[in-house]
Amino acid sequence: MTTTDDYATYIASLPRVLAGAAALYRDAEGRVLIVEPNYREGWALPGGTIESDAGESPRAAARRESAEEIGLDRPLGRLLAVDWTVGPGRPPLVAYLFDGGVLDAGDLASIRLQEAELLSWRLVAPAELPDHLPGPLGRRALEACRVLESGEGAVELENGRRPAAS
């Protein structure tokens, strides 16, 4: 028979995995909206950590983070990619990327940056994403653009790349 204390000890002993979610917003020309954080080098997509301890889902996190970071609070489209990434100095990360849709001129004009975390935003062509977004994030965003263009279903990625079939 398992006790509540036994179960809590078991749960505490399990490996830790981080979870994040972001949205891929585009303009009418197909350029992707990226943001410049003030707490690290490089650019990012609007998104962040899933507050899983509070019961937040990946989709809800991507929407919340977009509202907080760029001031756009809107329903998100379909899941484009799920990426398992391993990096130095942190637990593995499962990153979800959702379709944020196409932003018109009014949407772009209404962007309001979260000044506590972001310095600026810009639109870049999909081919330029790996030049601005570090490592797996750039590859993930590029794969998501390919999914949108091809109409295929969401892709499974490992460090931003499609894994070899097993």
MARKEZA-114992 format. One record per atom (N, C-alpha, C, O): x negated, y, z. Coordinates in steps of 0.02 Angstrom, whole numbers, padded with zeros to 5 digits, always signed. Atoms other than C-alpha are relative to their C-alpha. Layout:
N
XYZ...
END
This chain:
166
-00042-00059+00000+00000+00000+00000-00045+00062+00000-00092+00067+00039+00039-00062+00006-00068+00172-00050+00032+00054+00042+00093+00064+00041-00025-00056-00040-00053+00317+00067-00010+00065-00038-00046+00068-00088+00007-00066+00030-00038+00500+00023-00073+00023+00003-00098+00052-00045+00070-00019-00007-00215+00528+00089-00044-00038-00050-00090-00009-00079+00037+00040+00049-00281+00385-00019+00007+00029-00070-00041+00034-00108-00013-00027+00067-00200+00460-00173-00036+00067-00009-00065+00079-00062+00034-00065+00004-00268+00635-00135-00076-00010-00008-00108+00026-00045+00071+00015+00006-00442+00561-00114-00016-00025-00070-00066-00005-00100+00009+00026+00068-00424+00467-00278+00001+00057-00051-00044+00061-00093-00006-00056+00047-00368+00624-00371-00062+00044+00004-00089+00065-00047+00060-00042-00009-00513+00724-00297-00063-00032-00029-00110+00003-00046+00059+00034+00026-00635+00592-00359-00002-00003-00077-00053-00023-00105-00003+00005+00073-00580+00603-00542-00045+00053-00033-00057+00106-00004+00041-00049+00036-00690+00690-00671+00040+00064-00015+00102+00062-00021-00032-00064+00014-00653+00873-00707-00007+00017-00075-00060+00004-00104+00000-00024+00069-00608+00941-00880+00033+00069+00000+00086+00078+00031-00030-00066+00008-00575+01123-00922+00049-00003-00059+00043-00045-00103-00048-00004+00055-00430+01169-01036+00011+00073-00018+00021+00116+00025-00011-00068+00025-00410+01323-01144+00048-00001-00059+00059-00053-00089-00047-00006+00056-00287+01386-01274-00008+00069-00031-00021+00118+00004+00007-00062+00036-00293+01520-01407+00049+00001-00058+00080-00049-00075-00044-00009+00058-00194+01589-01553-00041+00028-00058-00086+00069-00049+00032-00023+00062-00251+01616-01732+00049+00047-00035+00098+00025-00064-00041-00051+00032-00175+01779-01796-00034+00021-00065-00096+00027-00067+00027-00021+00065-00196+01831-01978+00037+00062-00024+00092+00077-00002-00035-00055+00034-00155+01983-02083+00024-00026-00068+00013-00084-00085-00028+00020+00064-00070+01980-02253-00053-00024-00050-00038-00061-00097+00055+00021+00044-00240+01957-02337-00033-00065+00023-00079-00090-00009+00028+00063-00025-00277+01801-02233-00059+00009+00047-00088-00040+00069+00055-00011-00047-00408+01883-02123+00024-00017+00071+00083-00011+00087-00015+00024-00068-00416+01820-01943-00019+00054+00051-00072+00085+00046+00013-00047-00053-00404+01931-01790-00046-00031+00052-00031-00085+00079+00045+00022-00052-00551+01912-01671-00010+00057+00049+00000+00116+00033+00010-00049-00053-00590+02001-01508-00071-00005+00027-00102-00058+00025+00068-00003-00026-00754+02056-01429+00003+00005+00077+00020+00057+00104+00000-00001-00074-00768+02008-01244-00057+00044+00027-00108+00052-00006+00053-00039-00032-00868+02118-01126-00041-00041+00049-00089-00016+00078+00033+00042-00051-00924+01972-01016-00047-00052-00030-00078-00090+00007+00048+00045+00032-01025+01875-01145-00014+00024-00070+00022+00067-00096+00017-00017+00068-01109+01890-01314+00048-00033-00049+00079-00084-00033-00040+00029+00052-01013+01857-01474+00073+00020+00003+00093+00061+00045-00071-00015+00008-00830+01864-01523+00040-00061+00021+00012-00115+00033-00044+00054-00019-00680+01756-01479+00068+00009-00035+00080+00059-00068-00070-00005+00020-00500+01721-01526+00040+00021+00062+00019+00005+00118-00042-00015-00059-00361+01790-01414+00020-00066+00034+00050-00109+00003-00015+00061-00036-00343+01656-01281-00040-00004+00064-00076+00043+00082+00037+00009-00062-00415+01587-01122+00018-00064+00035+00043-00112+00005-00010+00059-00041-00399+01463-00981+00073-00014+00012+00113+00031+00025-00068+00022-00016-00240+01363-00957+00004-00005+00076-00036-00038+00108-00010+00001-00072-00177+01389-00780+00038-00064+00018+00096-00062+00039-00032+00066-00008-00141+01203-00762+00020-00013+00072+00069-00049+00084-00020+00010-00070-00137+01208-00572+00068+00031+00014+00103+00010+00061-00066-00032-00007+00016+01320-00591+00052-00032-00046+00109-00008-00050-00047+00034+00044+00096+01200-00716+00005+00031-00070+00051+00014-00107-00004-00033+00065+00059+01308-00869-00019-00049-00056-00067-00087-00049+00015+00042+00058+00061+01219-01038-00049+00036-00046-00058+00097-00040+00045-00033+00047-00066+01252-01177+00035+00055-00040+00007+00109-00049-00037-00050+00040+00065+01343-01282+00015+00062+00041+00006+00118+00017-00016-00057-00044+00120+01452-01136-00063+00040+00015-00061+00101+00019+00063-00034-00014-00062+01492-01097-00022+00043-00059-00043+00100-00049+00020-00038+00059-00101+01546-01275+00043+00062-00008+00018+00115-00026-00045-00058+00005+00052+01659-01276-00015+00051+00055-00019+00111+00042+00015-00046-00056+00013+01732-01103-00065+00036-00012-00069+00097-00005+00065-00031+00011-00169+01762-01145+00003+00051-00057-00029+00104-00053-00007-00048+00055-00122+01847-01310+00035+00063+00024+00015+00118+00006-00035-00058-00026+00000+01960-01220-00046+00041+00045-00047+00103+00041+00045-00036-00045-00131+02003-01088-00057+00034-00038-00074+00092-00024+00061-00025+00032-00278+02026-01206+00013+00051-00055-00024+00100-00061-00011-00045+00057-00202+02111-01359+00069+00032-00001+00085+00070-00046-00066-00032-00006-00027+02160-01304+00053-00028-00046+00106+00003-00054-00051+00031+00043+00065+02044-01425+00031-00060+00037-00003-00109+00051-00036+00054-00035+00195+01935-01339+00054-00025-00047+00108+00004-00053-00046+00028+00049+00280+01827-01469-00006-00076+00000-00058-00104+00018+00005+00073+00005+00323+01645-01495-00055-00020-00048-00066+00013-00099+00054+00024+00043+00180+01546-01570+00026-00055-00046+00076-00088-00031-00017+00053+00048+00190+01430-01719-00029-00066+00022-00041-00078+00081+00020+00069-00014+00129+01254-01731-00072-00006+00025-00114+00039+00015+00068+00017-00021-00024+01175-01654-00041-00014-00063-00020-00052-00107+00044+00009+00058-00168+01183-01779-00058-00048+00015-00078-00087-00028+00058+00041-00016-00311+01098-01687-00005-00012+00075+00016+00030+00115+00019+00016-00068-00363+01012-01527-00074-00020-00004-00092-00063-00044+00072+00009+00004-00550+01014-01494-00029-00020+00068-00016+00014+00118+00036+00022-00060-00652+00918-01365-00071+00027-00007-00107+00007-00053+00067-00029+00005-00810+01019-01333-00040-00012+00064-00013-00008+00120+00046+00011-00055-00959+00982-01224-00053+00054-00004-00082+00065-00058+00050-00053+00001-01075+01122-01173-00042-00002+00063-00022-00032+00113+00045+00001-00059-01220+01150-01055+00028+00042+00057+00057+00095+00047-00018-00038-00059-01182+01205-00878+00073+00004+00015+00094+00046+00056-00072-00001-00014-00996+01169-00881+00030-00069-00015+00001-00108-00052-00033+00063+00018-00875+01023-00883+00024+00002-00073+00025+00055-00103-00028+00000+00067-00805+00968-01051+00063+00044-00003+00096+00056+00048-00057-00044+00012-00670+01080-01125+00045-00030-00053+00021-00051-00106-00049+00016+00052-00511+01033-01217+00030+00066-00020+00060+00101+00021-00024-00064+00025-00464+01181-01326+00056-00010-00051+00048-00047-00099-00058+00003+00045-00294+01201-01409+00002+00065-00040-00008+00119-00012-00005-00059+00042-00272+01320-01556+00067-00001-00036+00083-00048-00072-00067-00005+00028-00099+01378-01610+00002+00054-00054-00038+00100-00055-00012-00049+00052-00037+01474-01762+00035+00061+00031+00091+00055+00055-00029-00062-00025-00006+01654-01708+00041+00036-00053+00078+00083-00037-00039-00030+00054+00069+01698-01877-00037+00056-00034-00096+00071-00020+00027-00055+00040+00041+01841-01997+00024+00066+00031+00083+00076+00043-00015-00065-00030+00032+02016-01923+00007+00052-00056-00035+00056-00100-00008-00054+00048+00100+02162-02023-00034+00063+00027-00062+00063+00082+00034-00062-00020+00035+02341-02014+00025+00026+00067-00014+00052+00107-00028-00022-00063+00153+02382-01870-00027-00042+00058-00042-00014+00111+00029+00044-00052+00091+02231-01770-00072+00020+00015-00092+00026+00073+00071-00018-00009-00090+02280-01798-00006+00067+00035-00050+00076+00078+00002-00066-00032-00055+02460-01747+00020-00004+00073+00000+00039+00113-00023+00006-00069+00027+02399-01586-00049-00037+00046-00036-00043+00105+00049+00036-00042-00126+02301-01526-00028+00046+00053-00051+00101+00039+00027-00036-00058-00178+02359-01353-00046-00048+00037-00024-00098+00064+00049+00044-00030-00338+02283-01286+00002+00002+00076+00014+00054+00106+00008+00005-00072-00357+02223-01108-00071+00026+00016-00120-00010+00008+00064-00034-00008-00495+02345-01063-00045-00033+00052-00106-00026+00049+00041+00034-00051-00553+02242-00912-00042-00056-00030-00092-00076-00001+00035+00057+00029-00610+02102-01030-00024+00010-00071-00071-00024-00092+00014-00005+00071-00618+02163-01210-00026+00069-00020-00003+00120+00006+00028-00062+00025-00719+02295-01302+00034+00023-00065+00046+00082-00074-00028-00018+00065-00642+02288-01476+00032-00061-00033+00029-00116-00007-00028+00054+00041-00552+02186-01608-00014+00017-00073-00028+00075-00090+00009-00011+00072-00572+02163-01795+00031-00059-00037+00048-00110-00008-00024+00052+00045-00511+02061-01942-00058-00023-00043-00095+00018-00070+00054+00027+00042-00631+01944-02033+00027-00054-00045+00075-00089-00028-00018+00053+00047-00616+01831-02183-00016-00067+00031-00065-00073+00069+00014+00066-00029-00606+01646-02137-00072-00024-00011-00101-00053+00035+00069+00023+00014-00775+01611-02220-00050+00033+00048-00104+00005+00058+00045-00035-00045-00854+01736-02098+00007-00021+00073-00032-00001+00115-00012+00018-00070-00784+01656-01940-00060-00032+00035-00076-00012+00091+00057+00029-00035-00937+01547-01902-00056+00051+00014-00097+00039+00058+00050-00051-00013-01045+01705-01912+00016+00041+00062-00029+00070+00093-00022-00041-00057-00944+01790-01774+00018-00040+00062+00006-00018+00118-00022+00041-00055-00876+01650-01666-00053-00054+00014-00071-00090-00032+00056+00046-00014-01008+01545-01576+00019-00074-00006+00073-00095+00015-00002+00073+00001-01033+01359-01610+00067-00032-00017+00096-00018-00070-00062+00037+00014-00880+01247-01595+00060+00046-00012+00104+00027-00051-00057-00044+00010-00761+01396-01586+00005+00023-00072+00060+00025-00100-00001-00020+00071-00811+01457-01759+00022-00057-00045+00062-00046-00092-00020+00058+00041-00794+01283-01832+00073-00017+00011+00108-00035-00037-00071+00013-00016-00626+01259-01742+00045+00048-00037+00095+00027-00067-00041-00050+00034-00557+01421-01812+00000-00011-00075+00052-00003-00108+00003+00013+00072-00617+01378-01987+00042-00061-00018+00077-00060-00069-00042+00059+00012-00536+01205-01977+00075+00018+00005+00115-00006-00035-00070-00022-00006-00374+01288-01918+00023+00038-00062+00079+00030-00084-00017-00036+00062-00378+01403-02070+00011-00050-00057+00057-00041-00097-00008+00052+00052-00399+01249-02181+00067-00036+00009+00101-00051-00040-00064+00033-00014-00249+01167-02096+00057+00044-00025+00104+00020-00056-00053-00046+00022-00143+01321-02129+00004+00002-00076+00059+00003-00104+00000-00004+00073-00196+01328-02311+00025-00064-00032+00061-00063-00082-00018+00065+00029-00173+01142-02344+00070-00023+00019+00101-00063-00018-00065+00023-00024-00012+01120-02245-00003-00066+00038+00049-00092+00057+00006+00064-00036-00081+00964-02161+00017+00010+00073+00025+00067+00096-00015-00003-00072-00044+00923-01980-00060+00021+00040-00115+00030+00013+00054-00021-00045-00147+00973-01830-00059-00048-00005-00050-00108-00018+00060+00042+00004-00326+00910-01829-00030-00011+00069-00027+00031+00113+00038+00018-00059-00423+00823-01694-00073+00016-00015-00100-00004-00066+00070-00019+00009-00598+00894-01672-00042-00020+00060-00016-00027+00116+00049+00008-00052-00753+00858-01571-00056+00050-00013-00091+00045-00063+00048-00054+00009-00865+01009-01547+00010+00037-00066-00037+00057-00100-00017-00038+00060-00773+01092-01691-00003-00038-00065+00007-00010-00118+00006+00041+00061-00796+00948-01813+00049-00059+00003+00065-00084+00057-00042+00059+00002-00682+00809-01870-00043-00061+00016-00095-00071-00014+00040+00059-00019-00743+00649-01787+00002-00053-00054+00050-00058-00093+00000+00057+00046-00794+00499-01889+00053-00049+00022+00064-00059+00081-00051+00050-00016-00658+00369-01899-00033-00058+00037-00088-00079+00021+00029+00056-00037-00685+00229-01774+00038-00064-00014+00020-00116+00013
END
